[in-house]
Amino acid sequence: MNFNNYDFVSFDIFDTLLSRKIARPKDLFSLIQANLSYDNKYVAWPELVDNFSVIREKAEEKARKK
């Protein structure tokens, strides 16, 4: 995979390689979404900023179906 065209890539490596201090993996998506709202780099993508958690969960569902 070529990741050079992406500013942000998200992987779930927790409980496999790292341990997390967050109760549920989905809670991390909300934290990322909050951080995106403070980064001016993403102002051109309000749908991503406003819906990151949902977009990330759907991407995970799609990946698991493959």
C-alpha positions in Angstrom: 0.0 0.0 0.0 1.1 3.5 -0.8 0.3 5.9 2.1 2.0 8.9 0.6 -1.4 10.3 -0.7 -2.9 10.4 2.8 -2.5 12.8 5.7 -4.1 10.5 8.2 -4.2 6.7 8.4 -5.9 4.8 11.3 -5.2 1.2 12.4 -6.4 -0.8 15.3 -3.2 -2.3 16.8 -4.4 -2.1 20.4 -4.7 -5.2 22.5 -2.4 -6.8 19.9 0.8 -4.7 20.1 -0.2 -2.0 22.6 -2.5 -1.7 25.6 -4.9 1.2 25.8 -6.2 3.3 28.6 -9.5 3.7 26.9 -12.4 1.4 27.9 -13.6 0.7 24.3 -11.8 1.0 21.0 -14.6 3.2 19.6 -13.9 5.8 22.3 -10.6 6.5 20.6 -12.4 7.5 17.4 -14.2 10.2 19.4 -10.9 11.5 20.7 -9.5 11.6 17.2 -12.6 13.4 15.9 -12.2 16.0 18.6 -8.5 16.6 17.7 -9.4 16.9 14.0 -11.7 19.8 14.9 -8.8 21.7 16.3 -6.5 21.1 13.3 -6.9 23.8 10.6 -5.5 21.3 8.1 -8.9 19.6 8.0 -11.1 22.7 7.8 -11.7 21.9 4.1 -13.3 18.5 5.1 -16.1 19.4 7.5 -17.8 16.1 6.8 -14.7 14.1 7.9 -14.3 16.3 11.0 -18.0 16.1 12.0 -18.4 12.3 11.3 -14.9 10.8 11.8 -16.2 8.2 14.3 -18.9 7.0 12.1 -16.7 6.9 9.0 -14.0 5.0 10.9 -16.5 2.5 12.2 -17.9 1.9 8.8 -14.4 1.4 7.3 -13.7 -1.2 10.0 -16.9 -3.0 9.2 -16.1 -3.0 5.5 -12.6 -4.3 6.1 -13.8 -7.1 8.3 -16.2 -8.3 5.5 -13.3 -8.8 3.1 
